[in-house]
Amino acid sequence: MKLSVRTSASLALLLLLGLIFLQSFTVTEAWGDYNISANGSSISVTIKTVYTQNVTGSSNPVYSTSLSGSNVSDAQSALSSALSSLTPGLSASSLEIVSSSSLNTTITTVKFNVNGATSIDRGVLKINMAWKSFKVTSNITSSGISLNSVGRYIAQSPAWGNPSSSLIAWSYSEDGRAITASQSLAAASSFLLLDFSQLSAPLDTWHHTLSVDNGLSFNLSMNLNHNITAKETIHDPTAPFSGLFTAGFSHKVQIVIPGSPTVLGDELIINSGSLLTETMIALSIVFPIVGVVAFFTERRLTSPSRARASRKKNRGK
């Protein structure tokens, strides 16, 4: 019995030393850009994600890689499936992926075009944004390295799945929601970088305000978090310890639209007039740890003939 107690104590000590080592890694701010540009029926997307974690050491790979052209066909198919699962008929094209990783920071930039998300109905431009919360569940690899399923690396950490005892207390959470020890291991294993499901709420349910600063603008905002966390507390009067181990990113989303467009569900409705083919619309969403700002700009062009007609009408009055 004494041998069993000593063995358990030794294992607990080794686990503690390993976790203290992981805790020594500095986790910098997680930030990124989510940019969408639409021009007529063409939509281009650029997403830069900076993912940080302090739950793994040597199990997280160090690399720099890219995918494009013929090497990205499988990833493009997976992305198209993710988009069409939210909005049937959508597809992705011209996909490019650039990714690099250190021990605790992974930077991934994804560029692609979205096909089939815009429509024109009687001079009105409609943009379907329901696909904004897409989630690619398939793994994307390059030279055997997982670029999307980073959960396969963080799941190797000793921080997950530990039951509490009289000496050590463990608590776990996913996106701010408490989960059990067994659920924490499953959540870590399934963690994905291309997971924007936190943006699933329709745009017309987001907090909205009108602003007159620098012209009339319509603002949409929402707070979002995507992370998994383990907290360890050592109840020892002589050597107390508390460690927080986390992987993921947090962000606040804000969309600013000049003027006062109509937002219906996830659809943006803009009356662009007769020169719709010359109308340029740009939407930019930025995801820092403390805030995300999106800018939606619209340029309406007035034809010279309409301007002359307006002047003649005014002179007639």
Secondary structure, DSSP 8 states (H G I E B T S, - for coil): -HHHHHHHHHHHHHHHHHHHHHHTS------EEEEEEEETTEEEEEEEEEEEESS-STTS--EEEEE-GGGGHHHHHHHHHHHHHHSTT-EEEEEEEEEEE-SSEEEEEEEEEEES-EEEETTEEEEE-GGGG-B--S--EETTEESS-THHHHTTSTTSS----SSEEEEEEETTEEE-HHHHHHHHHT--SSB-GGG-S-GGGSEEEEE-TTS-EEEEEEEEEEEEEEEEEE--SSS-EEEEEEEEEEEEEEEEEES--EEETTEEEEE--S-GGG-EEEEEEEE-SS---EEEEEE----HHHHHHHHHHHHH-
